[in-house]
Amino acid sequence: MKRREFLKSSVAGSLVATFADRSLGASPLEDGLQPRPASTRKILIAGGGYGTAFIRYLAQLTGKPRPKLLYLPTASADSPTGIINWYRFCAPLNVEPSHQVSFIASYTQTRTWEEVLLSVDGIVCSGGNTLNQQVIWKAHGIDAILKQAWDRGIVLGGASAGSLCWFEHGTTDSRPKELSKVDCLGFLQGSHSPHYDAEPGRRPLYQKMILSGQMKPGYACDNDAGIYFEDNTVKRVVHTRAAAKVYYVSVDGGKVVEKVMEPEMIS
């Protein structure tokens, strides 16, 4: 057999063997491909008041001895006060805190959103204007990168706008004059109301919209109370103040039902 014919025959044979192996169910490792291990998707929210205790718990959820935690203050328009408080809350903890502003310039922002957001172990989002937050994230593609972070097991969290943002929709004070509905990322199924005990208009609006079908049933959190989700399953309900509660709000027999989800104290 001539050299050229031998090479053709060998290549063809290799291709046939490769496709035959795959059709018979050869594993990715046999193909030389390394599959990404499945990660548990984690979110820790609070209705308001995401201080040191919640950050400590989020750090524990990463499973890292000294996790890298990033603060994303988009909803607060990158408030300097909020950023300072972030570092103050992290100071007692064995973590590596950082922050990433959203109002950036190409001359000074030398890393891509992917490089920043996918290089940490946890991301905490600020409170503020949820509607503006969502618009800015979508304009930059940050929403899609946060989805990648969630899928990779990077722990997500926050309070107020930082809790509402992960749900399909919820109650917001982002518009003039009155509380209203805002559509969000939809990582967590259903709806959410933060500040359930702290702002008088939240509870009646949330119940009204769920009763009418404008919102799906969901979770209402008092300030200082929150929920830890794995995927879309509630794994733990927590608070840092004894009176703070969490509720699952739904409709049964044409009436709104609030089911109290008793929280555990964290500190």
Secondary structure, DSSP 8 states (H G I E B T S, - for coil): --HHHHHHHHHHHHHHHHHHHHHTT--TTTTT---------EEEEESS---HHHHHHHHHHHT-SS-EEEEE-GGGTS-HHHHHHHHHHHTTSS-EEEE--SS--TTT--S-HHHHHTSSSEEEE--S-HHHHHHHHHHHTHHHHHHHHHHTT-EEEEETHHHHTTEEEEEE--SSSS-EEEE---SEEEEEESSTTTSTTHHHHHHHHHHHTSS--EEEE-TTEEEEEETTEEEEEEESSTT--EEEEEEETTEEEEEEE--EE--
